[in-house]
Amino acid sequence: MQLVLPSGLSAAAFDRALQQFRSIVGEDWVFATDHDRDSYLDHFGFDQAAHVGSAAVAPQTTEEVQAIVRIANEHKIPLWPISRGKNFGYGSAAPVMSGSIVLDMSRMKKIKMDIENGTVLLEPGVGFYDLFDYVEENDIPYWISPPGNAWGSVVGNALDRGVGYTPYGDHAARLCGMEVVLPDGDLVRTGMGAMTDSPSWNMHPYGFGPGWDQMFIQSNFGIVTKAGMWLMPKPETIVSLDMELDRADDLGWAIDTLAPMRRSGLLQQSPSIGNWLRAAAVLTNRTDWYDGLGALPDSVIDAIRAQFGLGWWSVNLRFYGYEEVTTAMAEKVKSIFASRTSYEMKQGIWRDGDPRELQPFAGVPITFPLQNASWHGGRGAHVGFSPALPQSGDAALAQFRRTFDRYNEFGMDYHGSFALAERHITNVNQVLFNKDDPDMVDRVDRFFRSLVNDASEQGYGEYRAHIEYMDLIADTYDFNNHALRRLNERIKDTLDPNGVLSPGKSGIWPANYQNERG
């Protein structure tokens, strides 16, 4: 990509800033060629040319991050911090606002583990594979909580409220204590970290006074350079229960059966009910089944399900801990389901010492599910739409029907799941498309906007957003004339008067870039 500079920034000021960055991080760690810019594009997005960084700089220490932020303020150059740039389906490494300089923290890879208490202090460049290898090679009796595709940063995933499949799958909730570079280059530690050398920094989540950790999640108020996280103790056993539901409408009663178990703690992790395409899109391509236009017809869906032995929905439950407890919990769940349905529940057990299944629910990072992006062929891509809704079977079924109708209307193949947290459901919709098909790209954009409109009419908000749609999603949070956005931007302008950190992140725009909104 050719060089694009933010409005109001001269080429001379840009060049001076790059020279200053080189004096901080070294000549090899400032990237400003066309090829360099290409490597920070959103390769899973709609229009790569809409979100282009002007350059990238890769620090290795917190002190270097501070120095870079101060230089950015001097020249009023916007920065776009990334951990590893692997937030596929949500923007990857690309900035919301073209011309921003990508602050690439993938070199910051320090790990400090407190084995006795099961906490770990991480820098943002530590990936899920890095942490997994560290734990396994040092025979540490704890497990990580990987997401479905584990390319990315552990800290970065948590800061965007990413999720995993173990009982510790709410990653943002497992954060405890941060080190943050503020927009003026100042450094703060949250919680107990506000005391010098506090031994409780990554154990007690609050400290004294306001708790600021949430302030730096999905925001552009600071750059997290270290974060504490809690890891799950290695379980003695995992008992699995898997069930296939034959009819699409089985979703409603299944949700109503699972929800009380999740609220009571009988289910420890957030179970996911996913449709047949989740498996088929990873193992095959669409042309293996159908080469016609429009969404897959029922006859093809039936053939796919028969080939892989899939229901319309699949339910996967896992129980972690001591064998007497996990087997008892599984039997209780089976008895509850037996009173509602004749569908078979397949039961399995893993015991400590057995080979671990290569799956996120077993604490093992994987990447092969990303294969689903090639479902349509060409340069495969995807974008996620995942609104939060009440924990109700009727609400989930109505949401499914609305969304399924939209998939059919726009000629897309339905790829959806419903994950049960303790009090809500996240309806995860994967929108798969071929970037080499201009008509499909246009349809996907209109389709996505329809999904947002449908959900917002029900009062259902998206919990994270692709960079292309951050303003669109922020606009749906409209109570009292968008009071939340107004509050966010008051804080933004106070902390970051030059607007140098991530303008447009989560729909939060500084005063000097308000004309870029939308």
Secondary structure as UniProt FT lines:
FT   TURN            7..8
FT   HELIX           11..25
FT   HELIX           27..29
FT   STRAND          30..31
FT   HELIX           34..39
FT   TURN            43..44
FT   HELIX           48..50
FT   STRAND          55..57
FT   HELIX           62..75
FT   STRAND          79..82
FT   TURN            88..93
FT   TURN            98..99
FT   STRAND          101..104
FT   TURN            106..107
FT   STRAND          111..114
FT   TURN            115..118
FT   STRAND          119..122
FT   TURN            124..125
FT   HELIX           128..137
FT   TURN            138..139
FT   STRAND          142..143
FT   HELIX           154..159
FT   TURN            160..161
FT   TURN            167..168
FT   HELIX           171..174
FT   STRAND          175..181
FT   TURN            183..184
FT   STRAND          187..189
FT   HELIX           191..194
FT   TURN            196..197
FT   TURN            199..203
FT   HELIX           213..216
FT   STRAND          223..230
FT   STRAND          232..233
FT   STRAND          237..245
FT   TURN            248..249
FT   HELIX           250..264
FT   STRAND          272..275
FT   HELIX           277..283
FT   HELIX           286..288
FT   HELIX           298..308
FT   STRAND          313..321
FT   HELIX           323..338
FT   TURN            339..340
FT   STRAND          346..351
FT   TURN            352..353
FT   HELIX           360..362
FT   HELIX           368..374
FT   TURN            375..376
FT   STRAND          380..385
FT   STRAND          387..390
FT   HELIX           393..409
FT   TURN            410..411
FT   STRAND          416..420
FT   STRAND          424..434
FT   TURN            435..436
FT   HELIX           438..457
FT   TURN            458..459
FT   HELIX           467..469
FT   HELIX           470..476
FT   HELIX           479..495
FT   TURN            497..498
FT   TURN            503..504
FT   HELIX           505..507
FT   HELIX           511..516
//
